Amino acid sequence: MSPPRPQPAAASLSGFLDAHFISAEDLAAAPALAELLRRECEGLEASVRRLEAQLASSSASWLARSGEARSGLRRIRSRGEDMAAKDEGEAAAPGMELLEIVREIQRIDTIRLYAEATLQLEALVGNLEDATFTIVRQAPKLNLSSILRRASNGMEQKQEKLLRAVDAVREIEQELVKISLSRPQWTHLIVAVDLRVDKTLAILRPQALTDYRALLAALGWPPSLSSPDMEKDKYSQVPNPLVLMNEANKEKYSESFLALCALQHVQANREVRQCKMPAAAPSLSDSKYFDKTSCFDNGLWAIDELVHPIVPRMEYHFSKWSEQPEFIFALVYKITKDFMDGVDDILQPLIDQARLVGLSAKESWVTGMVKILLGYLETQIFPALVTSYHRSDDKLEVHSPWLHLNDQMITFDKRMQLLADSGIQKIAFISEGLSRSLSVFSIYSGHSDWLQIWADIELNSAQDKLKSEMEDETSWLYSINPQDELGDQESTTKFLLSTREDYKAPPVSEFVVKSASTMIDRSHALPNKGMKIQYTRSTSVQFLNDFFVVLHERCEALQLSNTALEDESLLRASYAINAARYCECVLREWDEDTTFLDMAAHGNENEEQIHKRSAQHRCSFFADEIAFLVKLGTNFLEQIMSSILIEFEDLSWDYVQNIGSSNEQNQSDDQVLDEENLEVSPGFVASLDVLRERITKLKIHLNSKDFLDLWRSIAEGLDYFIYSSIRWGEVKFSGPGVIQLRVDTKALLRIFRPYCSRPEAFFPFVTDSLKLLTMRETDVQYFLEALKNGKDNDNCLGRRGLHHVDASHAVKVLRSKKIGG
């Protein structure tokens, strides 16, 4: 007999629930429905047991037939395969049927769990709605005169009902968290519950806030912002009703405060849970919402309600000071400070009792007062300034109020932060993160155009100051230490440069750095990295780029490579290079600051941009500016070097062309020359004097690092010029000719000896050539024979100390030596 088939379930879970719960009255039949489901489950379980017994009997029968089939297989192989296939098909039928039964049981069990969870959540949501209904229904019966009356129990009853409602929300959240972890596919159930809870909380929260405001009004809040002493020009603190409460009123206020905090706390838990749901919107699933304390960034409701009644009284005074914002900031600061002690003494213990970990009453109070100021600035002050900026042609008239207002905002922000952090020990990076919600500069978060206007005004102001500074030519000159002008006796040994004096940079470069640093310091007041990047790029970076362009234009105007080199041009080019190197050093120091490292990383979040940048500049905020300065300094150092080499070539061309050809006419071969007393060739003297003068000027006016690289490059250039200009193999050097070349070479090396103990190391080709020319005749013949063999030429040259000329050049030099009579 075949087992009874289970009753087919509803087409879907929603259809099943809709079929049994058409209206609210059908909820009364929920217990009966649960009993019916239970009975059906028991029937299905009995069917499963019967099926299991039938399966065991069928399995035994199947095993018996399987044994017979095996014996038949041994006897008849050809028919055995067909019989085995038939037996396997017969055996698969019970297995498939069992799998379907298991799946059906699992589906029914899931429906049962879903129904149980739905009924449980329905009961919890019903409790929340009932508690909310009783609170709202009781609201008209409560008046201000009965709030503080000891005999009245209305306030206490409402607080108890509010706490019951909070407990109901907490229990609902616990169930929803369990479901979201164990059954994440039940999204529709969670969303349906959230919708009902949100509707209930939308009614509960305003009522709770209304009761809290009524209690504050009964306690005398808000207090008067003036006192008799203030009218007599005497400073005194504004009396704080929170401090003046008696014990009974303090107890009532504490209960109301804790109930409101509990309500906000469960709301924060709901936001955290909703943000972690897979179906959460991208804006809600932002990482900041995962931190429960971040849900309190906009302040505590209970403290915000202390602030709101003060707003009309403060705005009355604000309207009188629209042209004097410093008075507005002073009033907000005074009121904040006057109530700070009372807020900390009364409210901080209540926050701790509510277990709102990481929250400070001082910070919440400061945040609330800052929000008052932000609202007024956003609606009254800034729109007027923006309108004036766009309409007025007199930029100076408009710039001054903007700069003055932002200066006041920076000062106010620092003072308020000190109030919020007073008496609190914080880790640096944590305090910076928490203080961002307190910044009055968050007004720019929703108005990037206002931020751009401020940046443009700051940039224009700095550029006007720089323009007047650059018009003074003395700002482009550096006052040289008199000791440096005495000569080049002392070798340059200081290469660890950091200050403007170390780099010998003109005063205008320090003015630029200080102006850019001031604008960067202002950017620290902005509350997030995106705003900091926008402001810094639009002010300090643009300001630096404009100056660097001017620096480049001044160097280009000298036309070092197109005109005869003059002392004035050399001096101006040196100071411009020094200014570029000093600015480069400062930018590299700034680049290593954690602030700019974070900004660079934030700006490179796009993977495509990251791959385009080189690994060296990947986290560099000033990468483009540093690269520009490096190229500027390198290019104009090369121009100076090229000009000096060209000048040297012009003055020494005749001498170089005649090396080795005319010296025999002056001295006979057998005449012994005194090398120590021999004078430099007359055609070489002028070029050496000019070279010495240029090198000395560069040492005095150019920074030590670039001077080191420059004189070495000049030496290598002279070495190559002299070596390549001699017609090796065509001219014949006699003994006196070689000695004269050694004397001339020593005179050349003597120019560089103050800066290096072995300048011949930077004249490798000339030095190696002299070594070959001064070899003995017997050694020359042996050396030529060794080189002709072509075996191991490098070792042969190396043993003679020749490391720069190759074998072919060595042969040419040796053949230029006159041998014999």
HELIX and SHEET records of a PDB file:
HELIX    1   1 LEU A   13  HIS A   20  1                                   8    
HELIX    2   2 ALA A   24  ALA A   29  5                                   6    
HELIX    3   3 ALA A   30  ARG A   75  1                                  46    
HELIX    4   4 ARG A   77  GLN A  138  1                                  62    
HELIX    5   5 ALA A  139  LYS A  141  5                                   3    
HELIX    6   6 LEU A  144  ILE A  147  1                                   4    
HELIX    7   7 GLY A  154  SER A  182  1                                  29    
HELIX    8   8 THR A  187  ALA A  218  1                                  32    
HELIX    9   9 PRO A  228  GLU A  231  1                                   4    
HELIX   10  10 GLU A  247  LYS A  276  1                                  30    
HELIX   11  11 SER A  287  PHE A  290  5                                   4    
HELIX   12  12 LYS A  292  PHE A  296  5                                   5    
HELIX   13  13 TRP A  301  VAL A  307  1                                   7    
HELIX   14  14 HIS A  308  ILE A  310  5                                   3    
HELIX   15  15 VAL A  311  PHE A  318  1                                   8    
HELIX   16  16 SER A  319  TRP A  321  5                                   3    
HELIX   17  17 PRO A  325  GLY A  342  1                                  18    
HELIX   18  18 VAL A  343  LEU A  347  3                                   5    
HELIX   19  19 GLN A  348  GLN A  353  1                                   6    
HELIX   20  20 ALA A  361  TYR A  376  1                                  16    
HELIX   21  21 LEU A  377  ILE A  381  3                                   5    
HELIX   22  22 PHE A  382  ARG A  391  1                                  10    
HELIX   23  23 LYS A  395  ASP A  421  1                                  27    
HELIX   24  24 ALA A  428  SER A  435  1                                   8    
HELIX   25  25 ARG A  436  LEU A  438  5                                   3    
HELIX   26  26 VAL A  440  TYR A  444  5                                   5    
HELIX   27  27 SER A  448  GLU A  471  1                                  24    
HELIX   28  28 GLU A  473  TRP A  476  5                                   4    
HELIX   29  29 PRO A  482  GLU A  485  5                                   4    
HELIX   30  30 ARG A  500  TYR A  503  1                                   4    
HELIX   31  31 PRO A  507  SER A  523  1                                  17    
HELIX   32  32 LYS A  529  THR A  536  1                                   8    
HELIX   33  33 ARG A  537  VAL A  541  3                                   5    
HELIX   34  34 GLN A  542  LEU A  558  1                                  17    
HELIX   35  35 ASP A  567  ASP A  591  1                                  25    
HELIX   36  36 THR A  594  GLY A  603  1                                  10    
HELIX   37  37 GLU A  607  LYS A  612  1                                   6    
HELIX   38  38 ALA A  623  ASN A  658  1                                  36    
HELIX   39  39 ASN A  663  ASN A  666  1                                   4    
HELIX   40  40 PRO A  682  HIS A  701  1                                  20    
HELIX   41  41 SER A  704  SER A  725  1                                  22    
HELIX   42  42 GLY A  735  PHE A  752  1                                  18    
HELIX   43  43 ARG A  753  TYR A  755  5                                   3    
HELIX   44  44 PRO A  759  PHE A  762  5                                   4    
HELIX   45  45 PRO A  764  LEU A  773  1                                  10    
HELIX   46  46 GLU A  777  ASN A  789  1                                  13    
HELIX   47  47 ASN A  793  ARG A  799  1                                   7    
HELIX   48  48 ALA A  807  ARG A  815  1                                   9    
END                                                                             
